[in-house]
Amino acid sequence: MTSELLPPFLGKGPKLIDLSGDCRLQDPASYEAWYGKKAAPLEIIQQSVYGLTEWNAENVQYAPLIANPGCYPTAVLLSLLPLLKE
């Protein structure tokens, strides 16, 4: 679990990006229902911001931990952005 490796590094250097999905959902009960495993500690989840910089630049800019969307959401979000801008 990535969330087990993150605590020593949070706030001590560059911004961290979690690709594992451990911090994508802010509600531990929802995470456990969807992923079928124990959620990350709440103190880690609360420091994370879900999203891509293209969609959530302001929040991502200040967060110490970014919960990166999975490959399908990323493809959909990046594909829709030019359409929405027009």
N, C-alpha and C positions, 0 to 999 in steps of 0.2 A: 504494500500500500504506500503510495507516494506520501500521503499525509504523515506517515511514520518517519520519513526521512527529512521532511521540511522544517520542523521546529527549530533546529539549531541554526538554520540559514535565514529565517524570516527576519527582515529588518536589519540585516548585517551586510548588505552589499547590493548587488543588482536586483532588479525586480525578478521574481520567480514566476514561471509559467507552468501550471500543472496540466499536463496532457492526459493524465490518467482518468479524469472524471471524478476524483475524490472530493472535489470542492465545487462541483457544478450546481448542486442543489443546496440552498440555504437551510432547508428543514431536514434535520437528521432522520426523522421518521419517513419522510418521502424518499430520501436516498436509500434507506434500508429496504423500503417496499419495492423500489424500482430496480436496484442493483443486487438485492438479495445478500448483502453483507453489511457489516458494521460500518457506520458512518465515521468520518474523520472527527476528531475532537472539535467541539463547538468554537473554541478560541481560534482555531485555524480557519474554519469555515467563515467566521465573522470577518476575517481579514481579507477574504478573497472577493474578487469581483468577476462575475461571469461575462464573457464577451470578447468580441474582436475589437481592435482599435478603430476599425472603420465604422463600427456601430455604436460603440460606447467609449469614445476616446477620452472624455473628461474623467469618468470614473476609473478607467484603466490607468490613466496617467498617474493617479495618486495612490493606487492600491499597491501594497507590497507583494500581493499574490494574485495572479490572473488565472481563473479557471477557464481554460480554453475549451470552446465548444468542440464536439466531435467532428469527424470528417463530413458526415452528411449535413449537419446544421451549418458548418462552415461553407460548404459548397452552395447551399441554398441562400444563405445570408449574403455571400459575396456576389452571387448571381443576381439577386434582387436589388441590390444597392443602386446600380446605374439606372434601373427602371424607376425606382422611387425618386431619384434625384431629378428625373425628367418630368 
